């Protein structure tokens, strides 16, 4: 804890949902008791959950400049990336060679993506449009009829795989092309992490779209167009294989690695084991469910812990992870929610939502309202500009 005159120096490494949510939470919980620096390698925050629409000629995902966010949140922005940590010196070394000191550090760099399957299109949500544009064209032209959408891990976050499968099947139907679409995941039921009610609703969507769901503990893709399911040995012959990547932890030299696959081990207050005043939130942690809303909940708890270090009188929220998401790709968006209990959700809820707005696809206590306010302000400016067009400049002949 710092004295009453000196704000706690907070460094947030990462410009994704967890990092931005934590910055906004700290502003609300600690105010002038903290001086926050946001270390982010990219100029924009991209609303990644909506990138699934881009290969199907949908609108591009929104980009929010981080310099505007930094101004609004009252933080200092450093365009750079984490390289390694010197915990004894309380210093982060960056890719550009800077040394940033901290009193409290939040690691929110996200996970890294690795290809798990050979002979498959391994999805990267930064390049969905580039990766899948040619595939969609081949489906429309009738060159591709059999597709397998494969997930390597049951608990990471399979929702985009379902959305892409649903939208692919719908596009083939709209083009009067026959398509056989199969989803293969280690889940024992469609989106089982959301619980029974959600599973039944998702299964109904898949049935309507004539998409087959297959549960398989392990999958092999030994050659192009060949998918082998284990333990039953079933073989699928397809034209294309689309796969989710395997997620692994970020490169964090100086941070103890107590968890598998390089993820950062944390306690229920999202403090990093073995490092004083260092926290972690989001996909970089060893919590198995990788989801924007869950990352935001983790960031809120970490921010409360940091605010208490700064002397703020705040209560520590309990860690009771809740999933809230919207599955798009069917005839109507399907709103899903559940409390996470092991591999299945409890208090499962699934409901069609005709009034759903894309702005609410990720639920975050602070970041959600902030992004909605930004969108409304920009829409108002655009409407005003269209109502009052600039007069044409007349030139002399």
C-alpha positions as a Markdown table, in Angstrom:
| # | Residue | x | y | z |
|---|---|---|---|---|
| 1 | Unk | 0.0 | 0.0 | 0.0 |
| 2 | Unk | 1.3 | 3.5 | -0.9 |
| 3 | Unk | 1.0 | 6.6 | 1.3 |
| 4 | Unk | -1.8 | 9.1 | 0.8 |
| 5 | Unk | 0.2 | 11.3 | -1.6 |
| 6 | Unk | 1.7 | 8.8 | -4.0 |
| 7 | Unk | -0.6 | 6.9 | -6.3 |
| 8 | Unk | 0.0 | 3.2 | -6.7 |
| 9 | Unk | 1.8 | 2.6 | -10.0 |
| 10 | Unk | -0.2 | 0.0 | -11.9 |
| 11 | Unk | 1.0 | -1.7 | -15.1 |
| 12 | Unk | -1.5 | -3.6 | -17.3 |
| 13 | Unk | 0.1 | -5.8 | -19.9 |
| 14 | Unk | -2.4 | -6.5 | -22.7 |
| 15 | Unk | -5.0 | -4.5 | -24.7 |
| 16 | Unk | -7.8 | -7.1 | -24.9 |
| 17 | Unk | -11.0 | -7.5 | -23.0 |
| 18 | Unk | -9.3 | -8.3 | -19.7 |
| 19 | Unk | -6.9 | -5.4 | -19.9 |
| 20 | Unk | -9.4 | -2.8 | -20.9 |
| 21 | Unk | -12.0 | -4.0 | -18.3 |
| 22 | Unk | -9.4 | -3.8 | -15.6 |
| 23 | Unk | -8.4 | -0.3 | -16.5 |
| 24 | Unk | -12.0 | 0.9 | -16.4 |
| 25 | Unk | -12.6 | -1.0 | -13.1 |
| 26 | Unk | -9.6 | 0.6 | -11.5 |
| 27 | Unk | -10.7 | 4.0 | -12.5 |
| 28 | Unk | -14.1 | 3.3 | -10.8 |
| 29 | Unk | -12.7 | 1.5 | -7.7 |
| 30 | Unk | -9.5 | 3.4 | -7.0 |
| 31 | Unk | -9.7 | 6.8 | -8.9 |
| 32 | Unk | -6.6 | 8.9 | -8.1 |
| 33 | Unk | -5.2 | 6.3 | -5.8 |
| 34 | Unk | -3.7 | 4.6 | -8.8 |
| 35 | Unk | -1.7 | 5.7 | -11.8 |
| 36 | Unk | -2.3 | 3.2 | -14.6 |
| 37 | Unk | -0.2 | 2.4 | -17.7 |
| 38 | Unk | -1.6 | 0.2 | -20.4 |
| 39 | Unk | 1.0 | -1.8 | -22.4 |
| 40 | Unk | -0.5 | -2.9 | -25.7 |
| 41 | Unk | 1.2 | -4.0 | -28.9 |
| 42 | Unk | -1.7 | -3.0 | -31.3 |
| 43 | Unk | -3.2 | 0.4 | -32.0 |
| 44 | Unk | -6.9 | -0.8 | -31.7 |
| 45 | Unk | -9.1 | -3.0 | -29.7 |
| 46 | Unk | -11.0 | -5.2 | -32.1 |
| 47 | Unk | -14.4 | -6.6 | -31.2 |
| 48 | Unk | -13.4 | -10.1 | -32.0 |
| 49 | Unk | -16.6 | -12.1 | -31.3 |
| 50 | Unk | -18.2 | -10.6 | -34.4 |
| 51 | Unk | -15.4 | -11.6 | -36.8 |
| 52 | Unk | -17.3 | -14.8 | -37.6 |
| 53 | Unk | -19.6 | -12.8 | -39.9 |
| 54 | Unk | -16.8 | -11.4 | -42.1 |
| 55 | Unk | -16.3 | -14.4 | -44.4 |
| 56 | Unk | -20.0 | -14.3 | -45.3 |
| 57 | Unk | -20.0 | -10.7 | -46.4 |
| 58 | Unk | -21.1 | -9.5 | -43.0 |
| 59 | Unk | -20.0 | -6.2 | -41.6 |
| 60 | Unk | -16.4 | -6.0 | -40.3 |
| 61 | Unk | -15.8 | -6.2 | -36.6 |
| 62 | Unk | -15.5 | -2.8 | -35.0 |
| 63 | Unk | -12.1 | -1.3 | -34.2 |
| 64 | Unk | -11.7 | 1.1 | -31.2 |
| 65 | Unk | -8.5 | 3.2 | -31.2 |
| 66 | Unk | -6.7 | 2.6 | -27.9 |
| 67 | Unk | -5.4 | 6.1 | -27.7 |
| 68 | Unk | -9.1 | 7.3 | -27.4 |
| 69 | Unk | -9.7 | 4.6 | -24.8 |
| 70 | Unk | -6.7 | 5.6 | -22.8 |
| 71 | Unk | -7.9 | 9.2 | -22.8 |
| 72 | Unk | -11.3 | 8.2 | -21.7 |
| 73 | Unk | -10.1 | 5.8 | -19.0 |
| 74 | Unk | -7.4 | 8.2 | -17.7 |
| 75 | Unk | -4.5 | 5.8 | -18.3 |
| 76 | Unk | -1.2 | 6.2 | -20.1 |
| 77 | Unk | -0.9 | 4.1 | -23.2 |
| 78 | Unk | 2.4 | 2.5 | -24.3 |
| 79 | Unk | 2.4 | 0.9 | -27.8 |
| 80 | Unk | 4.7 | -2.0 | -27.0 |
| 81 | Unk | 4.6 | -5.6 | -25.8 |
| 82 | Unk | 5.7 | -7.6 | -22.8 |
| 83 | Unk | 9.0 | -9.4 | -23.3 |
| 84 | Unk | 10.1 | -10.5 | -19.8 |
| 85 | Unk | 9.6 | -9.8 | -16.1 |
| 86 | Unk | 12.2 | -9.0 | -13.5 |
| 87 | Unk | 10.1 | -9.6 | -10.4 |
| 88 | Unk | 12.8 | -8.8 | -7.9 |
| 89 | Unk | 13.2 | -5.3 | -9.5 |
| 90 | Unk | 9.4 | -5.0 | -10.1 |
| 91 | Unk | 10.2 | -4.2 | -13.7 |
| 92 | Unk | 8.7 | -5.3 | -17.0 |
| 93 | Unk | 11.1 | -5.4 | -20.0 |
| 94 | Unk | 9.4 | -4.7 | -23.3 |
| 95 | Unk | 10.0 | -5.8 | -26.9 |
| 96 | Unk | 11.2 | -2.3 | -27.8 |
| 97 | Unk | 13.8 | -2.4 | -25.0 |
| 98 | Unk | 12.0 | -0.2 | -22.4 |
| 99 | Unk | 11.9 | -1.0 | -18.7 |
| 100 | Unk | 8.6 | -0.2 | -17.0 |
| 101 | Unk | 8.5 | -0.3 | -13.2 |
| 102 | Unk | 5.3 | -1.1 | -11.3 |
| 103 | Unk | 3.9 | -1.4 | -7.8 |
| 104 | Unk | 1.2 | -3.8 | -9.1 |
| 105 | Unk | 1.1 | -5.7 | -12.3 |
| 106 | Unk | -1.7 | -7.3 | -14.2 |
| 107 | Unk | -0.8 | -9.8 | -16.9 |
| 108 | Unk | -3.6 | -9.9 | -19.5 |
| 109 | Unk | -1.8 | -10.8 | -22.8 |
| 110 | Unk | -4.1 | -13.6 | -23.9 |
| 111 | Unk | -3.2 | -17.0 | -25.2 |
| 112 | Unk | -1.2 | -18.1 | -28.2 |
| 113 | Unk | -2.7 | -20.1 | -31.1 |
| 114 | Unk | -1.1 | -23.3 | -32.3 |
| 115 | Unk | -2.3 | -25.6 | -35.1 |
| 116 | Unk | -3.3 | -29.0 | -33.7 |
| 117 | Unk | -4.4 | -30.8 | -36.8 |
| 118 | Unk | -2.6 | -31.4 | -40.1 |
| 119 | Unk | -4.5 | -31.0 | -43.4 |
| 120 | Unk | -7.0 | -28.6 | -41.9 |
| 121 | Unk | -7.7 | -24.9 | -42.1 |
| 122 | Unk | -6.7 | -23.8 | -38.5 |
| 123 | Unk | -8.8 | -20.8 | -37.6 |
| 124 | Unk | -7.4 | -17.6 | -36.5 |
| 125 | Unk | -10.0 | -15.0 | -35.7 |
| 126 | Unk | -7.7 | -12.2 | -36.8 |
| 127 | Unk | -7.9 | -13.5 | -40.4 |
| 128 | Unk | -11.3 | -15.3 | -40.6 |
| 129 | Unk | -12.2 | -13.5 | -43.9 |
| 130 | Unk | -8.9 | -14.3 | -45.6 |
| 131 | Unk | -8.9 | -18.0 | -44.4 |
| 132 | Unk | -12.5 | -18.8 | -45.3 |
| 133 | Unk | -13.3 | -16.6 | -48.2 |
| 134 | Unk | -12.1 | -19.1 | -50.8 |
| 135 | Unk | -13.9 | -22.0 | -49.0 |
| 136 | Unk | -17.2 | -20.1 | -49.1 |
| 137 | Unk | -16.8 | -19.4 | -52.8 |
| 138 | Unk | -16.1 | -23.1 | -53.5 |
| 139 | Unk | -19.3 | -24.0 | -51.6 |
| 140 | Unk | -21.3 | -21.5 | -53.5 |
| 141 | Unk | -19.9 | -22.8 | -56.8 |
| 142 | Unk | -20.7 | -26.4 | -55.9 |
| 143 | Unk | -17.1 | -27.6 | -55.6 |
| 144 | Unk | -17.2 | -28.4 | -51.9 |
| 145 | Unk | -20.0 | -30.5 | -50.4 |
| 146 | Unk | -18.7 | -32.3 | -47.3 |
| 147 | Unk | -17.1 | -30.3 | -44.4 |
| 148 | Unk | -15.9 | -31.2 | -40.9 |
| 149 | Unk | -15.6 | -28.5 | -38.2 |
| 150 | Unk | -13.2 | -29.9 | -35.5 |
| 151 | Unk | -12.4 | -28.7 | -32.0 |
| 152 | Unk | -9.3 | -29.9 | -30.2 |
| 153 | Unk | -10.4 | -29.1 | -26.6 |
| 154 | Unk | -13.7 | -29.4 | -24.9 |
| 155 | Unk | -13.4 | -26.5 | -22.5 |
| 156 | Unk | -11.6 | -23.7 | -24.3 |
| 157 | Unk | -14.3 | -21.9 | -26.3 |
| 158 | Unk | -16.0 | -23.8 | -29.1 |
| 159 | Unk | -18.8 | -21.3 | -29.8 |
| 160 | Unk | -17.2 | -19.8 | -33.0 |
| 161 | Unk | -17.0 | -23.3 | -34.5 |
| 162 | Unk | -20.7 | -23.7 | -34.1 |
| 163 | Unk | -21.4 | -20.3 | -35.6 |
| 164 | Unk | -19.2 | -20.9 | -38.6 |
| 165 | Unk | -20.8 | -24.3 | -39.2 |
| 166 | Unk | -24.3 | -22.9 | -39.0 |
| 167 | Unk | -23.5 | -20.0 | -41.3 |
| 168 | Unk | -21.8 | -22.3 | -43.8 |
| 169 | Unk | -24.8 | -24.6 | -43.9 |
| 170 | Unk | -27.1 | -21.7 | -44.3 |
| 171 | Unk | -25.0 | -20.3 | -47.2 |
| 172 | Unk | -25.1 | -23.6 | -49.0 |
| 173 | Unk | -28.9 | -23.8 | -48.5 |
| 174 | Unk | -29.3 | -20.3 | -49.9 |
| 175 | Unk | -27.2 | -21.2 | -53.0 |
| 176 | Unk | -29.3 | -24.5 | -53.5 |
| 177 | Unk | -26.1 | -26.5 | -53.0 |
| 178 | Unk | -26.1 | -29.8 | -51.0 |
| 179 | Unk | -23.8 | -29.7 | -48.0 |
| 180 | Unk | -23.0 | -32.3 | -45.4 |
| 181 | Unk | -21.6 | -30.5 | -42.3 |
| 182 | Unk | -20.3 | -32.3 | -39.3 |
| 183 | Unk | -19.1 | -30.8 | -36.0 |
| 184 | Unk | -16.6 | -32.9 | -34.1 |
| 185 | Unk | -15.7 | -31.9 | -30.5 |
| 186 | Unk | -14.6 | -33.7 | -27.3 |
| 187 | Unk | -17.8 | -32.3 | -25.7 |
| 188 | Unk | -20.3 | -34.9 | -24.7 |
| 189 | Unk | -23.1 | -32.7 | -26.0 |
| 190 | Unk | -23.3 | -29.5 | -28.1 |
| 191 | Unk | -22.0 | -26.6 | -26.0 |
| 192 | Unk | -22.2 | -28.7 | -22.9 |
| 193 | Unk | -20.5 | -26.1 | -20.8 |
| 194 | Unk | -23.7 | -24.1 | -20.9 |
| 195 | Unk | -25.8 | -26.9 | -19.4 |
| 196 | Unk | -28.8 | -29.0 | -20.4 |
| 197 | Unk | -31.3 | -26.3 | -21.5 |
| 198 | Unk | -28.7 | -24.7 | -23.8 |
| 199 | Unk | -27.6 | -28.1 | -25.1 |
| 200 | Unk | -31.1 | -29.0 | -26.2 |
| 201 | Unk | -31.6 | -25.6 | -27.8 |
| 202 | Unk | -28.3 | -25.8 | -29.7 |
| 203 | Unk | -29.0 | -29.4 | -30.8 |
| 204 | Unk | -32.4 | -28.2 | -32.2 |
| 205 | Unk | -30.5 | -25.5 | -34.2 |
| 206 | Unk | -28.1 | -28.1 | -35.6 |
| 207 | Unk | -31.0 | -30.4 | -36.5 |
| 208 | Unk | -32.8 | -27.6 | -38.3 |
| 209 | Unk | -29.6 | -26.9 | -40.3 |
| 210 | Unk | -29.0 | -30.7 | -40.8 |
| 211 | Unk | -25.6 | -30.5 | -39.1 |
| 212 | Unk | -24.4 | -33.6 | -37.5 |
| 213 | Unk | -22.8 | -33.4 | -34.0 |
| 214 | Unk | -20.2 | -36.0 | -33.1 |
| 215 | Unk | -18.5 | -36.4 | -29.7 |
| 216 | Unk | -15.0 | -37.8 | -30.0 |
| 217 | Unk | -12.3 | -37.9 | -27.3 |
| 218 | Unk | -9.5 | -37.7 | -29.8 |
| 219 | Unk | -9.4 | -36.8 | -33.5 |
| 220 | Unk | -6.8 | -37.5 | -36.1 |
| 221 | Unk | -6.5 | -36.0 | -39.6 |
| 222 | Unk | -3.9 | -38.2 | -41.2 |
| 223 | Unk | -4.4 | -37.0 | -44.8 |
| 224 | Unk | -6.4 | -34.4 | -46.7 |
| 225 | Unk | -10.1 | -35.0 | -46.3 |
| 226 | Unk | -9.7 | -37.8 | -43.7 |
| 227 | Unk | -11.0 | -37.5 | -40.1 |
| 228 | Unk | -10.5 | -40.4 | -37.7 |
| 229 | Unk | -12.6 | -40.5 | -34.5 |
| 230 | Unk | -11.4 | -42.2 | -31.3 |
| 231 | Unk | -12.1 | -44.4 | -29.5 |
| 232 | Unk | -14.7 | -45.9 | -31.9 |
| 233 | Unk | -12.5 | -45.6 | -35.0 |
| 234 | Unk | -15.1 | -44.0 | -37.3 |
| 235 | Unk | -13.7 | -42.4 | -40.4 |
| 236 | Unk | -15.2 | -39.3 | -42.1 |
| 237 | Unk | -14.4 | -38.6 | -45.7 |
| 238 | Unk | -14.8 | -34.8 | -46.3 |
| 239 | Unk | -13.8 | -32.2 | -48.8 |
| 240 | Unk | -12.5 | -29.7 | -46.3 |
| 241 | Unk | -11.5 | -29.7 | -42.6 |
| 242 | Unk | -11.9 | -26.5 | -40.5 |
| 243 | Unk | -10.4 | -26.6 | -37.1 |
| 244 | Unk | -10.1 | -24.5 | -34.0 |
| 245 | Unk | -6.5 | -23.9 | -32.8 |
| 246 | Unk | -5.0 | -25.3 | -29.7 |
| 247 | Unk | -4.5 | -22.6 | -27.1 |
| 248 | Unk | -1.3 | -22.3 | -25.2 |
| 249 | Unk | -0.1 | -19.8 | -22.6 |
| 250 | Unk | 1.8 | -16.6 | -23.6 |
| 251 | Unk | 5.5 | -16.3 | -23.5 |
| 252 | Unk | 6.2 | -14.8 | -20.1 |
| 253 | Unk | 9.9 | -15.3 | -19.1 |
| 254 | Unk | 10.3 | -14.4 | -15.4 |
| 255 | Unk | 6.8 | -15.7 | -14.5 |
| 256 | Unk | 6.7 | -19.0 | -12.7 |
| 257 | Unk | 5.1 | -21.8 | -14.8 |
| 258 | Unk | 3.0 | -24.0 | -12.5 |
| 259 | Unk | 0.3 | -24.9 | -15.0 |
| 260 | Unk | 0.2 | -27.1 | -18.1 |
| 261 | Unk | 0.7 | -25.7 | -21.6 |
| 262 | Unk | 2.4 | -22.5 | -20.4 |
| 263 | Unk | -0.7 | -20.9 | -18.8 |
| 264 | Unk | -0.2 | -18.6 | -15.7 |
| 265 | Unk | -1.2 | -20.2 | -12.5 |
| 266 | Unk | -3.5 | -18.0 | -10.3 |
| 267 | Unk | -5.5 | -18.3 | -7.1 |
| 268 | Unk | -9.2 | -17.3 | -6.8 |
| 269 | Unk | -8.2 | -13.7 | -6.4 |
| 270 | Unk | -6.2 | -13.9 | -9.6 |
| 271 | Unk | -2.9 | -13.3 | -7.9 |
| 272 | Unk | 0.0 | -15.1 | -9.6 |
| 273 | Unk | 1.4 | -17.9 | -7.5 |
| 274 | Unk | 4.9 | -17.0 | -6.3 |
| 275 | Unk | 4.9 | -13.3 | -7.3 |
| 276 | Unk | 3.9 | -10.5 | -4.9 |
| 277 | Unk | 1.5 | -7.9 | -6.2 |
| 278 | Unk | 1.3 | -9.6 | -9.6 |
| 279 | Unk | -2.1 | -10.6 | -11.0 |
| 280 | Unk | -3.3 | -12.2 | -14.2 |
| 281 | Unk | -6.7 | -12.4 | -16.0 |
| 282 | Unk | -8.1 | -13.7 | -19.2 |
| 283 | Unk | -7.0 | -16.3 | -21.6 |
| 284 | Unk | -3.4 | -16.2 | -20.2 |
| 285 | Unk | -4.5 | -17.8 | -17.0 |
| 286 | Unk | -4.9 | -21.5 | -16.2 |
| 287 | Unk | -8.7 | -21.3 | -15.9 |
| 288 | Unk | -9.8 | -23.7 | -18.6 |
| 289 | Unk | -12.7 | -21.7 | -20.1 |
| 290 | Unk | -11.4 | -19.1 | -22.5 |
| 291 | Unk | -14.2 | -16.6 | -23.0 |
| 292 | Unk | -14.4 | -12.8 | -23.1 |
| 293 | Unk | -17.1 | -12.5 | -20.4 |
| 294 | Unk | -15.1 | -14.8 | -18.1 |
| 295 | Unk | -12.0 | -12.7 | -18.7 |
| 296 | Unk | -13.9 | -9.6 | -17.7 |
| 297 | Unk | -15.1 | -11.2 | -14.5 |
| 298 | Unk | -11.5 | -12.2 | -13.7 |
| 299 | Unk | -10.3 | -8.7 | -14.5 |
| 300 | Unk | -12.9 | -7.2 | -12.1 |
| 301 | Unk | -11.6 | -9.3 | -9.2 |
| 302 | Unk | -8.0 | -8.6 | -10.0 |
| 303 | Unk | -8.8 | -4.8 | -10.2 |
| 304 | Unk | -10.5 | -5.0 | -6.8 |
| 305 | Unk | -7.3 | -6.6 | -5.3 |
| 306 | Unk | -5.1 | -3.9 | -6.9 |
| 307 | Unk | -7.5 | -1.2 | -5.6 |
| 308 | Unk | -7.2 | -2.5 | -2.1 |
| 309 | Unk | -3.4 | -2.4 | -2.4 |
| 310 | Unk | -3.8 | 1.3 | -3.3 |
| 311 | Unk | -5.8 | 1.9 | -0.1 |
| 312 | Unk | -9.3 | 1.9 | -1.6 |
| 313 | Unk | -12.0 | 0.6 | 0.7 |
| 314 | Unk | -13.6 | -1.9 | -1.6 |
| 315 | Unk | -15.0 | -5.4 | -1.1 |
| 316 | Unk | -13.4 | -8.4 | -2.9 |
| 317 | Unk | -16.0 | -9.9 | -5.2 |
| 318 | Unk | -16.3 | -13.7 | -5.0 |
| 319 | Unk | -15.2 | -15.8 | -7.9 |
| 320 | Unk | -18.5 | -17.3 | -9.2 |
| 321 | Unk | -17.9 | -17.7 | -13.0 |
| 322 | Unk | -20.9 | -17.1 | -15.2 |
| 323 | Unk | -21.1 | -17.6 | -18.9 |
| 324 | Unk | -23.2 | -15.3 | -21.0 |
| 325 | Unk | -23.0 | -15.5 | -24.8 |
| 326 | Unk | -25.0 | -15.2 | -28.0 |
| 327 | Unk | -24.9 | -17.9 | -30.6 |
| 328 | Unk | -25.4 | -16.4 | -34.1 |
| 329 | Unk | -25.8 | -18.3 | -37.4 |
| 330 | Unk | -29.3 | -19.7 | -36.9 |
| 331 | Unk | -32.5 | -18.1 | -38.1 |
| 332 | Unk | -32.5 | -16.0 | -34.9 |
| 333 | Unk | -29.7 | -15.3 | -32.3 |
| 334 | Unk | -29.8 | -17.6 | -29.4 |
| 335 | Unk | -28.9 | -16.1 | -26.0 |
| 336 | Unk | -27.2 | -18.5 | -23.6 |
| 337 | Unk | -26.2 | -18.2 | -20.0 |
| 338 | Unk | -25.1 | -20.6 | -17.2 |
| 339 | Unk | -23.0 | -20.7 | -14.0 |
| 340 | Unk | -19.9 | -22.8 | -14.6 |
| 341 | Unk | -19.7 | -26.0 | -12.6 |
| 342 | Unk | -17.1 | -28.4 | -13.9 |
| 343 | Unk | -17.7 | -29.5 | -17.5 |
| 344 | Unk | -21.4 | -28.5 | -17.5 |
| 345 | Unk | -23.2 | -25.4 | -16.6 |
| 346 | Unk | -25.9 | -25.0 | -14.0 |
| 347 | Unk | -28.9 | -22.7 | -14.0 |
| 348 | Unk | -28.8 | -23.1 | -17.8 |
| 349 | Unk | -30.9 | -20.7 | -19.9 |
| 350 | Unk | -31.4 | -20.5 | -23.6 |
| 351 | Unk | -33.7 | -18.1 | -25.4 |
| 352 | Unk | -34.2 | -16.8 | -28.9 |
| 353 | Unk | -33.6 | -13.0 | -29.1 |
| 354 | Unk | -34.9 | -11.2 | -32.1 |
| 355 | Unk | -34.0 | -7.8 | -30.5 |
| 356 | Unk | -30.3 | -8.8 | -29.9 |
| 357 | Unk | -27.8 | -6.1 | -30.7 |
| 358 | Unk | -24.2 | -7.1 | -31.8 |
| 359 | Unk | -22.8 | -4.6 | -29.2 |
| 360 | Unk | -23.8 | -7.0 | -26.4 |
| 361 | Unk | -22.1 | -10.2 | -27.5 |
| 362 | Unk | -19.5 | -9.9 | -24.8 |
| 363 | Unk | -20.8 | -9.2 | -21.3 |
| 364 | Unk | -18.4 | -7.0 | -19.3 |
| 365 | Unk | -19.4 | -4.9 | -16.3 |
| 366 | Unk | -17.4 | -1.8 | -17.4 |
| 367 | Unk | -16.3 | -2.4 | -20.9 |
| 368 | Unk | -19.7 | -3.3 | -22.3 |
| 369 | Unk | -21.4 | 0.0 | -21.4 |
| 370 | Unk | -18.3 | 1.9 | -22.5 |
| 371 | Unk | -18.3 | 0.4 | -26.0 |
| 372 | Unk | -22.1 | 0.9 | -26.3 |
| 373 | Unk | -21.6 | 4.6 | -25.4 |
| 374 | Unk | -18.9 | 4.9 | -27.9 |
| 375 | Unk | -21.0 | 3.3 | -30.6 |
| 376 | Unk | -24.0 | 5.6 | -29.8 |
| 377 | Unk | -21.8 | 8.7 | -29.8 |
| 378 | Unk | -20.3 | 7.8 | -33.2 |
| 379 | Unk | -23.8 | 7.0 | -34.6 |
| 380 | Unk | -25.1 | 10.3 | -33.5 |
| 381 | Unk | -22.2 | 12.1 | -35.1 |
| 382 | Unk | -22.8 | 10.2 | -38.4 |
| 383 | Unk | -26.5 | 11.0 | -38.3 |
| 384 | Unk | -25.8 | 14.7 | -37.7 |
| 385 | Unk | -23.3 | 14.8 | -40.6 |
| 386 | Unk | -25.8 | 13.2 | -43.0 |
| 387 | Unk | -28.6 | 15.6 | -41.9 |
| 388 | Unk | -26.3 | 18.6 | -42.5 |
| 389 | Unk | -24.1 | 17.9 | -45.5 |
| 390 | Unk | -21.3 | 20.3 | -46.3 |
| 391 | Unk | -22.1 | 22.9 | -48.9 |
| 392 | Unk | -20.4 | 22.4 | -52.2 |
| 393 | Unk | -17.5 | 24.7 | -52.8 |
| 394 | Unk | -18.0 | 26.8 | -55.9 |
| 395 | Unk | -15.1 | 27.5 | -58.1 |
| 396 | Unk | -14.8 | 30.5 | -60.4 |
| 397 | Unk | -14.8 | 29.8 | -64.1 |
